[in-house]
Amino acid sequence: MNQPTAHAAGAAKPTGTAAKKPARISNSLPNLPLKTLFAITFGFCGVNMAFSLQSSQMSRIFQTIGADPTNLGLFFILPPLAGLIVQPLVGKYSDRTWSPRFGRRMPYLLFSAPIAALVMILLPNAGSFGFGYASLAALLFGAIAILLMDLSSNVCMQPFRMIIGDMVNENQKDKAWSWQQAFSNLGGVLATLLPFVLTYFGVANTAKKGVVPLSVRLAFYIGAAILLGISAYTIHSVKEYDPETYADYHQIDPQAHKNHKSIWQLIKEAPKALWEVAIVQMFAWIGIQYMWTYTTGAIAQNVWNTTNATSAGYQAAGNWYGILTFIQSMAAVLYGFLILSHTNPFKRKFWYRFGITCFAIGLIWVFFIHNQYLLILPFCLIGIGFFTVHVEPFNIFTSSLNGSNEGSYIGIFNGTICLPQIIASVASFLVFRLVGKSMPGMMLVAGISMLIAVLAISVLKQDKPQKDLSEDVQ
C-alpha cells in the first residue's frame, strides 16, 4: 500500500514533537524523504571521528608512552570488551524507553556524547601528567581512558544503528546503511587527516620522551568538538515514531516491549541469519583487529626502517598512516555512494564476497610494500573492504528482523564484531611471537584471516531481503 508523503516527512518535525501517526496506516514502513535519511545517517560522521582517532592513533599513543609492542594486544582487548557488554544493554533498554521529547534512542546519545568528548580530551594526555615513560601509572591511565572512551562511544553508536531498523523500510535500507557508512568514512577522513594537516601548519609532531605530540592531542580535541556538534544536530533533527505508530508499521503488539525477555533468551530465539553472518564476521574482524593494532608499526618498519616509537621516523609513519586512512576512507565513500548504494539488494552476498576479497588483497599487499606511495593502492582496496564489512552484514541481518526487540538484536549482533576482536587480541600474544615479532608479518596474518572470511561467505543462505520491499511514495 502506498503511504502519504506527509507522514514520511513527519520524521523530521521541529524539536519537541514526535512523529505523529497518520490517518491511514500502511502495512509496512513508508519511504522517507532524503532529508530525513540524511538526518538519520549523518550523525555517524561524528561518532566515527572518535573511533577513527582511536584506531589510527591508539597504537602510536601507547607505544609513545612506553608500551611494549609485544603487549599491545592487552590494550586492544578493552574496546571490544566494552562494546560486547554495552551495546546489547543499550539495545535492550532503549527498546523499552520512550520520551515524548527525545524519543526511544536519542536519550542515550544525549548523555553519552558529552562523556565521549571529555574522554577524547583525556586520552592523548596519558603521558602529560608527569607519570614517567613506561610507568605503570601512565599505562594504567591510558588503559582506563581508552576503556571509558569506548564505553561512551559505543553508547553513541547504537542509536544511529538502531534508528535505521526502527524507521527505514527494505526499499531504502541498502541506501541508508550505505549513506551511514559513507558519512562514517567522512568522519574518518577528518579524524585521520588532522595530525598530518596540523603538522604541515607547524604544530609539533614530536615531543619529549613519553609525551604524545601536540599534533595528536589537538586532533583529539577537535574531534571531540565535532562529535558534540554533530550529535546535537542529530538529536535536534531526528524525531522517532511514537510507540503506537512504530507498532503499526512493524505489525507488532504495541505492548510487546513490556514482555521483558533476557538477552540470553533473545540469543536463543535469534534469526538464523545471525549465526550465518557471525561465521564470516569472526575471521573478518580478526583481520581488522590486527590491522588496527599493527599497521603503524608495519609502515614504520617497512618504509622508515624503525621500530623505535620515540623516533621521528616512527612518528612520520604514524602521520602517513593517517593519510593512508584518509585515502582508505575516500575510496570507501566513493565506493559506497557510487556503487553499493545503487546495487540490487538481491545480490548482497555477491557484493559481500567482492568487498572482503578486496580487503584481503589489500592487507596482504601491505606486507610486501616498502615504498610509502605504493601503499596508496592497497589502502584503496582496504577502503572498499572496510565499507563492505560495515554495510552488508547489517543489511543481511536486519532484513531478518520483524521490528520486535530490534535494538536488542542489533546490540547482540555487535557481539559478532566484538568477540573476534577479543579473540584476536588474546591470540596476538602467541601469534606475534610466531611471526618473529614482525608487525608487517601481522598484516600478512590479517590478510589470511580475511581470505578465510571470503570462503566463509558460502555458508550464507540469505542473499535477499526477508520482507517485501515497500512501494515508493506517490
C-alpha positions in Angstrom: 0.0 0.0 0.0 1.4 3.4 -0.8 2.0 5.8 2.0 1.2 9.6 2.0 4.4 11.7 2.0 3.1 13.8 4.9 3.9 11.1 7.4 7.3 10.3 5.9 8.3 13.9 6.3 7.0 13.9 9.8 10.2 12.1 10.9 11.9 15.5 10.9 9.4 17.8 12.6 10.6 20.6 14.9 12.3 19.7 18.2 10.0 18.6 20.9 7.4 16.8 18.8 7.3 13.1 17.9 6.3 11.7 14.6 2.5 11.5 14.6 0.5 8.6 13.3 -1.3 9.4 10.1 -4.9 8.8 9.4 -4.1 5.8 7.3 -1.6 3.1 8.4 0.5 1.2 5.9 1.3 -2.5 6.4 5.0 -1.6 6.3 7.3 1.4 6.9 6.9 4.3 4.5 9.7 5.6 2.3 11.4 8.5 4.0 12.4 11.7 2.2 16.1 12.2 1.5 16.4 15.0 4.1 15.2 12.5 6.8 17.6 9.8 5.6 20.4 12.4 5.8 19.4 13.3 9.4 19.4 9.6 10.4 22.7 8.8 8.8 24.9 11.9 9.0 25.4 11.6 12.8 27.7 8.6 12.3 30.3 11.1 10.9 30.9 12.5 14.4 30.9 9.1 16.2 33.4 7.7 13.7 35.8 10.6 14.3 36.2 9.2 17.8 36.6 5.6 16.6 39.0 6.6 13.8 41.2 8.7 16.0 41.2 5.8 18.5 42.0 3.1 15.9 44.6 5.1 13.9 46.4 6.7 16.9 45.9 4.2 19.7 49.0 2.1 18.9 51.0 5.2 18.4 49.9 6.7 21.7 50.6 3.6 23.8 54.0 3.0 22.2 54.9 6.6 22.7 54.2 6.4 26.4 56.2 3.2 26.7 54.1 0.2 26.0 55.9 -2.9 24.8 54.8 -3.8 21.3 54.5 -7.5 22.4 51.8 -6.4 24.8 49.8 -4.1 22.6 47.1 -6.7 22.3 46.4 -6.2 26.0 45.2 -2.6 25.4 43.3 -3.5 22.3 41.2 -6.0 24.3 39.5 -3.2 26.1 37.5 -1.5 23.3 35.7 -4.6 22.0 35.1 -5.8 25.6 33.3 -2.5 26.2 31.2 -2.9 23.1 30.4 -6.5 23.9 28.9 -5.5 27.2 27.4 -2.1 26.5 25.7 -2.4 23.1 23.3 -5.3 23.9 22.3 -3.4 27.1 21.7 -0.1 25.3 19.6 -2.0 22.7 17.6 -3.9 25.4 16.8 -0.9 27.5 16.2 1.6 24.6 13.6 -0.9 23.2 11.6 -0.1 26.4 12.4 3.7 26.5 10.1 6.4 25.3 10.5 10.2 25.9 7.9 12.4 24.1 10.6 15.0 23.6 13.6 12.9 22.6 12.2 9.5 21.5 13.4 6.0 22.1 17.1 6.0 21.0 18.1 9.7 21.2 18.2 10.0 25.0 21.2 7.6 25.1 23.1 9.8 22.6 22.2 12.9 24.7 24.2 11.7 27.7 26.9 9.6 26.0 28.2 12.2 23.6 29.5 14.7 26.2 31.2 11.8 28.1 32.9 10.6 24.9 34.1 14.1 24.1 35.6 14.5 27.6 37.5 11.2 27.4 38.7 12.1 23.9 40.4 15.1 25.6 41.9 13.0 28.4 43.3 10.0 26.4 46.1 11.7 24.4 47.3 13.3 27.6 48.2 10.0 29.2 51.9 11.0 29.0 51.4 14.6 30.0 50.8 14.3 33.8 54.4 13.5 34.8 53.8 9.8 35.4 57.1 8.9 33.6 58.0 6.9 30.5 56.7 3.3 30.5 55.4 3.8 34.1 52.6 1.7 35.3 50.6 4.9 36.2 50.9 6.3 32.6 49.9 3.0 31.0 47.0 2.4 33.6 45.7 6.0 32.9 45.8 5.3 29.2 44.0 2.0 29.6 41.3 3.4 31.8 40.8 6.3 29.4 40.5 4.1 26.3 38.0 1.9 28.2 35.9 4.9 29.1 36.2 6.3 25.6 35.0 3.1 24.1 32.2 2.6 26.6 30.8 6.1 25.8 31.5 5.9 22.0 29.6 2.5 21.9 26.6 4.1 23.6 26.8 6.9 21.0 27.0 4.5 18.1 23.9 2.4 19.0 21.2 5.0 18.5 22.4 5.6 14.9 22.3 1.9 14.0 19.0 1.2 15.7 17.2 4.1 14.2 17.6 2.6 10.7 15.9 -0.6 11.8 13.2 1.5 13.5 12.4 3.9 10.7 13.8 2.7 7.3 12.0 0.2 5.1 13.5 -2.6 3.0 13.3 -0.4 -0.2 15.6 2.2 1.4 17.7 0.1 3.8 20.6 -0.5 1.5 20.8 3.2 0.8 20.6 4.1 4.5 23.3 1.7 5.6 25.5 2.8 2.7 24.9 6.5 3.5 25.6 5.9 7.1 28.9 4.2 6.4 29.8 6.8 3.8 29.3 9.6 6.4 31.2 7.4 8.9 34.1 7.3 6.5 33.9 11.1 6.0 34.4 11.4 9.8 37.3 9.0 9.4 38.8 11.2 6.8 38.6 14.3 9.0 40.0 12.4 12.0 42.9 10.8 10.4 44.0 13.8 8.3 44.1 16.1 11.3 47.6 15.1 12.7 49.1 15.4 9.3 47.5 18.8 8.5 48.4 20.2 11.9 52.0 19.1 11.4 52.0 20.7 8.0 51.0 24.0 9.5 53.7 23.9 12.1 52.2 22.1 15.1 54.9 20.0 16.8 54.8 16.3 15.7 57.4 15.2 18.2 57.6 15.7 22.0 59.8 14.7 24.9 60.1 11.1 25.6 56.8 9.6 26.9 54.7 12.6 25.8 52.2 12.3 22.9 52.9 15.1 20.3 50.8 18.2 20.3 49.6 17.4 16.7 47.9 14.2 18.0 46.5 15.9 21.1 45.0 18.8 19.1 43.4 16.3 16.7 41.6 14.6 19.6 40.4 18.0 20.9 39.0 19.0 17.5 37.4 15.6 17.1 35.7 16.0 20.5 34.2 19.3 19.5 32.9 17.9 16.2 31.4 14.9 17.9 29.4 17.1 20.2 28.2 19.4 17.4 27.0 16.7 15.1 25.4 14.7 17.9 23.5 17.9 18.9 22.3 18.2 15.2 21.1 14.6 15.2 19.2 14.9 18.5 17.5 18.1 17.2 16.6 16.7 13.7 15.6 13.1 14.2 12.1 12.6 15.5 11.2 9.0 16.1 7.9 7.3 15.6 5.8 7.1 18.8 5.2 3.6 20.2 1.8 3.2 18.7 2.9 4.2 15.2 6.0 2.1 15.5 4.0 -0.9 16.4 1.6 -0.3 13.5 4.4 0.0 10.9 6.2 -3.1 12.2 3.0 -5.0 12.7 3.7 -5.9 16.3 1.7 -5.7 19.5 2.1 -2.2 21.0 2.5 -3.8 24.4 5.2 -6.3 23.2 8.0 -4.2 24.7 6.6 -5.0 28.2 7.4 -8.7 27.7 10.9 -8.5 29.1 13.0 -11.2 27.6 16.5 -11.7 28.8 19.5 -11.2 26.5 20.1 -15.0 26.7 16.5 -15.8 25.7 16.8 -13.4 22.7 20.0 -15.1 21.6 18.3 -18.5 21.7 15.5 -17.1 19.6 17.7 -15.2 17.2 17.2 -15.5 13.4 19.4 -18.0 11.6 21.0 -15.0 9.8 22.8 -14.0 13.0 24.7 -17.3 13.1 25.4 -17.4 9.4 26.9 -13.9 9.3 28.7 -14.4 12.6 30.9 -17.1 11.0 32.0 -14.6 8.4 32.4 -11.8 11.0 34.7 -14.0 13.1 37.5 -14.1 10.5 36.9 -10.6 9.0 37.2 -8.9 12.4 40.2 -10.8 13.5 41.9 -9.4 10.4 40.6 -5.9 11.1 41.8 -6.0 14.7 45.3 -6.9 13.6 45.2 -4.2 11.0 44.3 -1.6 13.7 46.9 -2.8 16.1 50.0 -3.2 13.8 49.6 -1.0 10.7 51.6 2.0 12.1 54.4 -0.3 13.3 54.4 -2.2 10.0 54.7 1.0 7.9 57.4 2.3 10.2 59.4 -1.0 9.9 58.9 -1.5 6.2 59.2 2.1 5.0 61.1 4.1 7.6 63.2 1.1 8.8 62.5 1.8 12.5 60.7 0.1 15.4 61.6 2.8 17.9 58.3 4.5 18.8 60.1 7.7 20.0 61.9 8.3 16.8 61.0 10.9 14.2 60.7 8.1 11.6 58.1 6.3 13.7 56.1 9.5 14.2 56.3 10.2 10.5 54.9 6.7 9.9 52.0 7.5 12.2 51.2 10.6 10.3 51.4 8.7 6.9 49.1 6.1 8.3 46.7 8.9 8.9 47.0 9.9 5.2 46.5 6.3 4.1 43.4 6.1 6.3 42.2 9.2 4.6 42.7 7.5 1.2 41.0 4.4 2.5 38.0 6.4 3.7 37.7 8.3 0.4 37.8 5.1 -1.5 35.1 3.8 0.8 32.9 6.9 0.4 33.2 6.8 -3.4 32.5 3.1 -3.5 29.5 3.5 -1.2 27.8 6.4 -2.9 28.6 5.3 -6.5 28.4 1.6 -6.3 27.0 -0.1 -3.2 24.0 2.3 -2.5 22.7 1.5 -6.0 23.2 -2.2 -6.1 20.4 -4.7 -6.3 19.5 -5.9 -2.7 19.0 -9.4 -4.0 22.8 -9.5 -4.7 24.0 -8.7 -1.3 26.0 -11.9 -1.0 27.9 -11.2 -4.2 28.9 -7.7 -3.0 29.8 -9.0 0.4 32.3 -11.5 -1.2 33.7 -8.9 -3.6 34.4 -6.4 -0.8 36.1 -8.8 1.6 38.2 -10.2 -1.3 39.4 -6.6 -1.9 40.2 -6.3 1.8 42.2 -9.5 1.9 44.3 -8.5 -1.1 45.0 -5.1 0.3 46.2 -6.4 3.7 48.5 -9.0 2.2 49.9 -6.4 -0.3 50.9 -4.1 2.7 53.3 -6.9 3.8 55.3 -6.7 0.6 55.5 -2.9 0.1 58.5 -0.8 1.2 57.6 2.5 -0.6 55.2 4.9 1.2 53.4 6.0 -2.0 52.8 2.5 -3.3 50.9 1.9 -0.1 48.1 4.0 -1.6 47.0 1.2 -3.8 46.3 -1.5 -1.2 44.6 1.1 1.1 42.1 1.8 -1.7 41.2 -1.9 -1.7 41.1 -1.9 2.1 38.7 1.1 1.9 36.3 -0.9 -0.3 36.5 -3.9 2.1 36.1 -1.8 5.2 33.0 -0.2 3.8 31.5 -3.6 2.8 32.2 -5.1 6.3 30.2 -2.3 7.9 27.2 -2.4 5.4 26.4 -5.9 4.1 26.3 -7.8 7.4 23.8 -5.3 8.8 21.8 -5.4 5.6 21.5 -9.2 5.7 20.9 -9.5 9.4 18.4 -6.6 9.9 16.3 -7.9 6.9 15.6 -11.0 9.0 14.1 -8.9 11.9 10.4 -8.2 12.4 10.6 -4.9 14.4 10.2 -6.6 17.8 13.3 -6.2 20.1 15.1 -4.5 17.2 17.5 -2.6 19.4 18.3 -5.6 21.5 19.1 -7.7 18.4 21.4 -5.0 16.9 23.2 -4.8 20.2 23.5 -8.6 20.3 24.7 -8.6 16.7 27.6 -6.3 17.8 28.9 -9.3 19.6 29.9 -10.8 16.2 32.2 -7.8 15.9 33.5 -7.6 19.5 34.2 -11.3 20.2 36.5 -11.8 17.2 38.5 -8.7 18.3 38.9 -10.0 21.8 40.0 -13.4 20.5 42.4 -11.7 18.1 43.9 -9.6 20.9 44.4 -12.6 23.2 45.8 -14.7 20.4 48.2 -11.9 19.5 50.5 -12.7 22.4 51.3 -16.0 20.7 50.8 -15.1 17.0 53.1 -12.0 17.3 55.9 -14.2 18.6 55.2 -16.9 15.9 55.8 -14.3 13.1 59.1 -13.2 14.7 57.6 -10.1 16.4 57.2 -8.7 13.0 54.5 -6.1 12.6 54.5 -6.5 8.8 54.1 -10.2 9.5 50.9 -9.5 11.4 49.5 -7.7 8.4 50.0 -10.9 6.4 48.2 -12.8 9.1 45.3 -10.3 8.9 45.1 -10.8 5.2 45.0 -14.6 5.5 42.2 -14.3 8.1 40.3 -12.1 5.7 40.7 -14.7 2.9 39.1 -17.3 5.2 36.2 -14.9 5.7 35.7 -14.8 1.9 35.4 -18.6 1.9 33.0 -18.5 4.9 30.5 -16.4 2.9 29.5 -19.6 1.3 27.6 -20.5 4.5 25.2 -17.6 4.0 21.8 -18.8 2.7 20.1 -15.3 2.8 21.0 -13.3 -0.3 17.8 -11.3 -0.4 15.6 -9.2 1.9 13.3 -11.3 4.2 10.5 -8.8 4.0 8.6 -7.4 1.0 10.0 -4.3 -0.5 7.9 -1.2 0.3 6.3 0.6 -2.6 7.5 4.1 -3.5 5.8 7.1 -2.0 3.4 8.7 -4.5 
